Amino acid sequence: MSESPLPRLSYSFARKFGIVATEQDGLPILARRGGVPIEAVLEARRVVDRPLSLKEVSGTEFESLMAQIYAQGDLSETAQTALGDDADLHALADNLPRTSDLLDSDDDAPVIKLINGILQEAIKTRASDIHIEPYEKRLAVRFRIDGALRDTLSLSARLAPVLVSRVKVMAKLDIAKKRVPQDGRFSLNLGERAVDVRVSTLPSQHGERVVMRILEKTSSLLNLADLGMEPDELADFAGALKRPNGIILVTGPTGSGKTTTLYASLTKLNDGSRNILTVEDPVEYALDGIGQTQVNNQVGMSFAAGLRAILRQDPDVVMVGEIRDPETAEIAVQAALTGHLVLSTVHTNSAVAAITRMRDMGIEPFLLASTVTSIAAQRLVRRLCTECREPHKPSAAELSDLGLSARNRATVYKPVGCAACHHIGYTGRLALYEIVIMDDTLRGMIHDGAREVDMAAHAFKSRRTLLQSGAQHVINGNTSVEEVLRVCRAKANSDD
C-alpha cells in the first residue's frame, strides 16, 4: 500500500517563516532558510504528521522550491472548477479583488481561479504569449510555446465576456469599451519571480480577443556569446560593434529574436564609457545604465521624433527599435554619418534584402555604402528534446530542400514527445544566423545599384546562409528538418 501524498504547508506560512515540506530522493524533508524559529518547525511537523528530516537551504534554493511546489497545478482542473460553479459570473467580474501575488490568493471566485490558473500554467510551461479567442460556441485558450501556438483549453462561450473583463481590470483598461482595440499591462509575482504582462484587446465577431505577452523581469538578458552564433560569426558581429560609427541592422520576421540580439549587443557596449540611448515600441526590458524611451504615437512620439530628440542628448550609441518609414531611415543614416553607432531592425527575409529595403525607402545608394557596416538576419527554430528524439534517415527530397547532396545522408533526428517536453517533442529554441560584413567590393556593388542576387552571391562566398546554418544544426542533431524548412525558404538544389 503506497503512502499518501505529503501534506502541503500553506503558502502564506511557508513564505512567512521560510520553511517548506518536500521530498528528496523519495524521503520527506523540511527545507528551511537560516533563522527559522523552532516554533515554526514544530508547527510544520504537526501539520505534515510524518517523520521528517530537517535540511537548511540557501535563499536561492528556497525560492526555487517555493516556485516548484506552489506553482504546480492542473489547469484543466482549475477550469472545471470555474465551469461547475453556478455563481453569477457577471456580478463577480464587477467586484474582482486584486492580488499582488497569485500564489497567496485565498479568493475562490471561479473566474479569478481560472485566470490565475491560466497565468500560472503559462509561466510554468515557458509560454511567451497567451491567446484568449472567443468563437460562436466556445472560448479557446492557446499558448505560444517556443514560437508555436498550442491549444490549451476549450471553454464555454459564456465565459468569454467575464474572462476578458477580468484581464482588462488587471491591465487598467476600460471594460465599458468593447468596440475599440486597447493596450495595457500589469505586473504580478509568482513566488519570487517578477513578471510583466502586456495586454492587447481586439474586437472580433464573437467578442474581444485578448493576447497577453509574458515578460519575466527577473530573467537575465543573454550575452552575445549565448545567442548561438558560430565563432566566426560572433567575431565578425562583435567587430562591427567595436566601430565608433555606422549602422548595424538585424533583420527577420516578427518573433525571430531580433530584440534579444539588440539587447545583447547593448549589454556588451554598456561599459559605462558611452552614452547609450534607445527609442523602442515598447520597452520590453529595463537595462540599467541605458536611457530607454518608448514610442507613443498618441502624443506624436514616433520613431522618427524620438530618434531626432535623442540625437540632441549627446549619445554615443543609438538603438532604434525598427526602421519602418523613410523619415526614420534618413535620420538614422544622418546619425551614422555624424559619428554615432546606430543599431536597428528591418523586416526583411534575408540580410542582403535590407539593402534593397533601405533603397526603397529613398536612401541614396552611396549613403548606404558609406554607413551600413553589418547586417545580421536571423530565425528561431525549436530545439529537439534530447530525452525523446528519434534517429531518422532523411530522404533525398529532404536533403535537397536543405541544400545538401545525397553524399550528406547522415542520420538526423525527429521529434517524438514525452513528459519532459510536455509531449511536444521540442524544448527551448536556438537561433539561425546569416551575417553580412561590408567589404570594399560589396560597398562598390551597393554604390552602383547592383542586383540583390549578385550582392548575396558575393556576401556568402565564404559565409553561411540561414539555410546552411539550419542544415548544420540538423546534422548536429539540434533540430529537425521540418523546423528548419518552416522558417527558411528552400533554395535551389545545391551540391555544397
C-alpha positions in Angstrom: 0.0 0.0 0.0 1.5 3.3 -1.1 1.9 6.2 1.3 -0.4 9.1 0.9 1.0 12.3 -0.7 3.0 14.6 1.5 0.7 17.3 3.0 1.5 20.8 1.8 2.0 23.7 4.2 0.0 26.8 3.3 1.8 29.2 1.0 1.5 32.2 3.5 3.0 30.1 6.3 5.9 28.8 4.1 6.6 32.3 2.8 6.4 34.0 6.3 8.6 31.5 8.2 10.9 30.3 5.3 10.1 26.6 5.5 8.6 24.1 3.1 7.7 20.4 3.2 9.1 18.5 0.2 10.7 15.2 -0.8 14.3 14.4 -1.7 15.2 11.0 -3.1 11.8 9.8 -2.1 12.2 10.8 1.6 10.1 13.6 3.2 12.2 16.6 4.4 11.6 20.1 5.8 13.7 22.6 3.9 14.3 25.8 5.7 16.2 29.0 5.3 18.5 30.2 8.1 17.0 31.7 11.2 13.7 29.8 11.2 12.2 29.8 14.7 11.8 26.5 16.4 8.0 27.1 16.8 7.6 27.2 13.1 9.5 23.9 12.7 7.3 22.2 15.3 4.1 23.6 13.7 5.3 22.3 10.3 6.0 18.9 11.8 2.5 18.8 13.3 0.8 19.7 10.0 2.7 17.2 8.0 2.4 14.5 10.7 5.1 12.3 9.3 8.7 11.5 10.2 10.8 14.3 8.7 14.5 15.2 8.4 15.5 18.9 8.6 17.6 20.5 5.8 18.9 24.0 5.7 19.0 25.6 2.2 20.2 28.8 0.7 17.8 31.6 -0.2 18.1 30.8 -3.9 17.3 27.1 -3.3 14.4 28.0 -1.1 12.8 30.3 -3.7 13.3 27.6 -6.3 11.5 25.1 -4.1 8.6 27.6 -3.5 8.1 28.1 -7.2 8.2 24.3 -7.9 5.8 23.4 -5.1 3.2 26.2 -5.1 3.1 26.9 -8.8 2.2 23.4 -9.7 -1.4 22.6 -10.6 -3.6 21.2 -13.4 -5.1 23.9 -15.5 -7.9 21.7 -16.7 -8.9 21.0 -13.1 -9.0 24.8 -12.4 -11.1 25.3 -15.5 -13.6 22.6 -14.4 -13.9 24.3 -11.0 -14.9 27.5 -12.8 -17.3 25.8 -15.2 -19.0 23.9 -12.4 -19.8 26.9 -10.3 -23.3 28.4 -10.6 -22.4 31.8 -9.2 -23.2 34.9 -11.2 -20.0 35.4 -13.1 -21.1 38.8 -14.4 -21.5 40.1 -10.8 -18.2 38.6 -9.8 -16.5 40.5 -12.7 -17.6 43.9 -11.3 -16.0 43.2 -7.9 -12.9 41.3 -8.7 -10.3 41.7 -5.9 -6.7 42.2 -7.0 -3.7 40.4 -5.5 -0.1 41.2 -5.8 0.9 37.6 -5.6 -1.1 34.9 -7.4 0.1 32.1 -5.1 -1.1 34.0 -2.0 -4.7 34.3 -3.2 -7.3 32.8 -0.9 -10.2 34.0 -3.1 -12.2 31.1 -4.5 -14.2 33.1 -7.1 -14.1 30.8 -10.1 -13.2 33.4 -12.7 -10.3 34.5 -10.5 -9.1 31.0 -10.0 -9.4 30.3 -13.7 -7.4 33.4 -14.9 -4.8 32.8 -12.2 -4.5 29.2 -13.2 -4.1 30.2 -16.9 -1.3 32.6 -16.0 0.4 30.1 -13.7 0.3 27.4 -16.3 1.6 29.7 -19.0 4.6 30.7 -16.9 5.3 27.2 -15.8 5.3 25.9 -19.4 7.6 28.8 -20.6 4.8 30.3 -22.8 5.6 33.7 -24.3 2.0 34.6 -25.2 -1.5 33.7 -24.1 -4.3 33.9 -26.7 -7.9 34.1 -25.5 -10.1 33.7 -28.6 -13.9 33.8 -28.4 -15.9 31.9 -31.1 -19.6 31.3 -31.6 -19.8 28.1 -29.4 -16.6 28.1 -27.5 -13.8 30.1 -25.9 -10.3 28.9 -27.0 -7.2 29.5 -24.9 -3.9 28.9 -26.6 -0.3 29.3 -25.5 2.6 30.1 -27.7 5.5 27.9 -26.5 8.8 28.0 -28.3 7.3 30.0 -31.1 4.4 27.6 -31.9 0.8 28.0 -30.8 -0.7 25.1 -28.9 -4.4 24.6 -27.9 -4.6 24.6 -24.1 -8.3 24.9 -23.1 -11.7 24.9 -24.8 -14.2 26.6 -22.6 -17.9 27.6 -22.7 -18.5 30.7 -24.8 -20.5 32.2 -21.9 -17.2 32.6 -20.0 -15.7 34.9 -22.7 -17.1 38.3 -21.5 -16.3 37.8 -17.9 -12.8 36.4 -18.5 -11.9 39.3 -20.8 -13.3 41.7 -18.2 -11.1 40.2 -15.5 -8.0 40.7 -17.7 -9.0 44.3 -18.6 -9.4 45.1 -14.9 -6.0 43.8 -14.2 -4.5 45.8 -17.0 -6.4 49.0 -16.0 -8.3 49.1 -19.3 -11.8 50.5 -19.8 -14.2 47.4 -19.5 -17.1 49.5 -21.0 -15.2 50.0 -24.3 -15.7 46.8 -26.3 -15.6 48.1 -29.9 -12.1 49.6 -30.0 -8.7 48.0 -29.5 -6.9 48.7 -26.2 -3.4 48.1 -24.9 -2.3 47.9 -21.3 -0.1 46.0 -18.9 0.1 44.7 -15.4 2.7 43.1 -13.1 2.4 40.1 -10.9 4.6 37.8 -8.8 4.8 34.1 -8.9 6.7 33.4 -5.7 9.8 35.5 -6.2 9.5 35.6 -10.0 8.5 39.1 -11.1 6.5 39.0 -14.3 5.3 41.8 -16.6 2.3 41.0 -18.8 1.5 43.2 -21.8 -2.2 43.0 -22.8 -3.8 43.7 -26.2 -7.5 43.5 -26.9 -9.1 43.4 -30.3 -12.9 43.4 -31.2 -14.0 40.4 -33.2 -17.2 38.9 -34.5 -17.9 37.0 -31.3 -16.4 39.2 -28.7 -13.0 40.6 -27.8 -9.8 38.7 -28.5 -7.0 39.1 -25.9 -3.3 38.4 -26.3 -1.1 38.6 -23.2 2.7 38.8 -23.8 4.6 37.4 -20.8 7.9 39.1 -19.9 9.9 37.9 -17.0 11.6 40.8 -15.3 13.9 38.5 -13.3 15.2 36.6 -16.4 18.8 37.6 -17.2 19.5 39.0 -20.7 21.7 37.0 -22.9 25.3 37.9 -23.7 26.4 37.9 -27.3 28.2 34.6 -26.8 25.0 33.0 -25.7 23.0 33.8 -28.8 24.2 30.8 -30.8 26.4 32.4 -33.4 29.2 30.3 -34.7 32.7 31.6 -33.6 33.5 33.3 -36.9 30.0 35.0 -37.0 30.4 36.1 -33.4 33.8 37.6 -34.1 32.5 39.5 -37.2 29.5 40.8 -35.4 31.5 41.8 -32.3 34.0 43.5 -34.5 31.2 45.7 -36.1 30.1 46.7 -32.5 33.6 48.0 -31.8 33.4 50.6 -34.6 32.7 54.1 -33.3 30.1 54.8 -36.0 27.9 53.2 -38.7 24.7 51.3 -38.9 24.2 47.7 -37.7 20.9 46.1 -38.9 19.2 43.0 -37.6 16.5 41.6 -39.9 13.9 38.9 -39.7 10.1 38.5 -39.2 8.2 39.2 -36.0 9.2 36.7 -33.3 12.6 35.8 -34.7 14.6 37.2 -31.7 15.8 40.5 -33.2 15.2 42.4 -30.0 17.1 39.9 -27.9 20.1 40.3 -30.3 19.9 44.1 -30.0 19.7 43.9 -26.2 22.7 41.5 -26.0 24.6 44.0 -28.2 23.7 46.9 -26.0 24.7 44.9 -22.9 28.2 44.3 -24.5 28.5 48.1 -25.3 27.3 49.2 -21.8 30.6 49.5 -20.1 30.0 53.0 -18.5 32.1 54.9 -21.1 29.3 55.5 -23.6 26.0 57.3 -23.5 23.6 54.7 -24.9 20.0 55.8 -25.7 17.1 53.9 -27.3 13.7 54.5 -28.7 11.5 51.4 -28.6 7.9 50.2 -29.2 7.5 49.1 -26.5 10.4 48.9 -24.0 10.4 45.2 -23.2 13.2 45.0 -20.6 14.7 47.7 -18.5 18.5 48.0 -18.9 20.4 49.6 -16.1 22.7 52.3 -17.4 20.9 52.8 -20.7 18.3 55.6 -21.4 15.2 54.0 -22.9 12.4 55.9 -24.5 9.0 54.4 -25.6 7.1 55.3 -28.7 3.8 57.0 -28.1 2.0 57.9 -31.3 -0.9 59.4 -29.5 1.2 62.3 -28.4 3.3 62.4 -31.6 6.3 60.4 -30.2 7.1 58.3 -33.3 10.3 56.5 -34.0 11.4 59.5 -36.1 10.5 62.1 -33.5 12.2 60.0 -30.7 15.3 59.5 -32.8 15.5 63.2 -33.6 15.1 64.1 -29.9 17.7 61.6 -28.5 20.3 62.8 -31.0 20.3 66.1 -29.1 21.2 64.2 -25.9 24.9 63.7 -26.8 24.6 59.9 -27.5 27.5 57.6 -28.5 25.2 54.7 -29.3 21.6 54.9 -30.5 19.2 51.9 -30.8 16.0 52.4 -32.8 13.5 49.6 -32.3 12.6 49.5 -36.0 13.3 51.4 -39.2 9.8 51.3 -40.8 9.5 54.6 -42.7 11.7 56.9 -44.9 11.9 59.6 -42.3 13.4 57.3 -39.6 15.7 55.7 -42.2 17.0 59.2 -43.2 17.7 60.3 -39.7 19.4 57.0 -38.8 21.7 57.4 -41.8 22.5 61.0 -40.9 23.2 59.9 -37.3 25.7 57.4 -38.6 27.4 60.0 -40.8 27.8 62.3 -37.9 29.7 59.8 -35.8 27.1 57.7 -34.0 26.8 54.0 -33.8 23.2 53.1 -34.8 21.6 49.7 -34.1 18.2 48.9 -35.5 15.9 46.3 -37.1 14.3 46.0 -40.5 11.6 43.5 -41.5 13.1 41.6 -44.5 13.5 37.9 -45.3 17.3 38.0 -45.7 20.3 40.1 -44.7 21.0 41.4 -48.2 17.3 42.3 -48.7 17.8 45.0 -46.0 19.9 47.0 -48.5 17.0 46.8 -51.1 14.5 47.8 -48.4 16.5 50.9 -47.4 16.9 51.9 -51.1 13.1 51.5 -51.5 12.7 54.0 -48.6 14.6 56.6 -50.6 18.1 56.3 -49.1 20.7 57.0 -51.7 23.0 54.0 -52.5 26.2 56.0 -51.9 24.9 56.8 -48.3 24.1 53.2 -47.7 27.6 52.1 -48.9 29.3 54.5 -46.5 27.1 53.9 -43.4 26.0 50.3 -43.2 28.7 48.2 -41.6 27.0 44.9 -40.8 23.7 43.1 -41.3 22.5 40.0 -39.4 19.5 38.0 -40.5 18.1 35.5 -38.0 15.4 32.9 -37.4 14.4 30.9 -34.3 13.9 27.1 -34.6 12.7 24.8 -31.8 15.4 22.6 -30.2 14.7 18.9 -30.2 14.1 17.3 -26.8 17.1 15.2 -26.1 15.0 12.8 -23.9 12.8 11.5 -26.7 14.2 12.4 -30.1 14.5 9.5 -32.5 17.0 8.8 -35.3 15.7 9.4 -38.8 17.2 8.8 -42.2 16.5 11.9 -44.4 15.1 11.3 -47.8 16.7 12.7 -51.0 13.9 15.3 -51.2 14.6 16.5 -47.6 18.3 16.7 -48.3 17.6 18.7 -51.5 15.3 21.1 -49.6 18.1 21.7 -47.1 20.6 22.4 -49.9 22.5 19.2 -49.2 23.6 16.5 -51.7 23.0 12.7 -51.3 26.6 12.4 -50.0 25.4 14.1 -46.8 22.8 11.4 -46.0 23.8 11.2 -42.3 21.4 10.1 -39.5 19.4 13.1 -38.3 16.7 13.2 -35.6 12.9 13.8 -35.5 10.6 14.9 -32.6 8.6 12.3 -30.6 7.2 13.9 -27.4 7.5 12.9 -23.7 6.6 14.2 -20.3 9.9 16.2 -20.1 8.9 18.3 -23.2 5.1 18.3 -22.4 4.6 15.9 -25.3 5.6 18.5 -27.9 9.0 16.9 -29.0 10.8 20.2 -28.6 12.1 22.2 -25.6 13.7 25.6 -26.0 14.8 27.3 -29.1 18.1 28.1 -30.9 18.9 30.8 -33.4 20.0 30.6 -37.0 22.1 33.4 -38.3 23.5 34.8 -41.6 26.0 37.7 -41.1 26.9 40.1 -43.9 30.0 42.3 -43.2 30.6 45.1 -45.6 33.9 44.9 -47.6 35.1 47.2 -50.4 33.6 45.0 -53.1 30.2 44.9 -51.5 30.3 48.7 -50.9 31.0 49.2 -54.6 28.1 46.9 -55.6 25.7 48.9 -53.3 27.0 52.2 -54.7 26.5 51.0 -58.2 22.9 49.7 -57.5 23.8 46.0 -58.0 21.0 43.4 -58.0 20.2 41.7 -54.7 21.1 38.2 -56.1 24.5 39.4 -57.1 25.2 41.0 -53.8 24.1 37.8 -52.0 26.4 35.7 -54.2 29.4 37.8 -53.2 28.4 38.1 -49.5 28.0 34.4 -49.0 31.0 33.1 -50.9 32.7 32.2 -47.6 29.8 32.6 -45.1 26.8 30.6 -44.2 23.3 31.5 -45.3 20.3 30.9 -43.0 19.5 27.6 -44.7 23.1 26.4 -44.4 23.1 27.3 -40.7 19.9 25.4 -40.2 21.2 22.4 -42.2 24.3 22.2 -39.9 22.1 22.2 -36.8 20.0 19.4 -38.3 23.2 17.3 -39.0 24.3 18.0 -35.4 21.0 16.7 -34.0 19.9 20.0 -32.5 16.7 20.4 -34.5 14.6 18.7 -37.2 14.4 19.1 -40.9 10.8 20.3 -40.6 11.7 23.1 -38.2 14.4 24.5 -40.5 12.2 24.4 -43.6 9.4 26.0 -41.6 11.4 29.2 -41.1 13.9 29.2 -44.0 13.0 29.5 -47.7 14.3 26.5 -49.6 16.9 27.4 -52.1 17.7 25.7 -55.4 19.4 22.3 -55.2 22.9 22.5 -54.1 25.9 20.2 -54.0 27.6 22.1 -51.2 
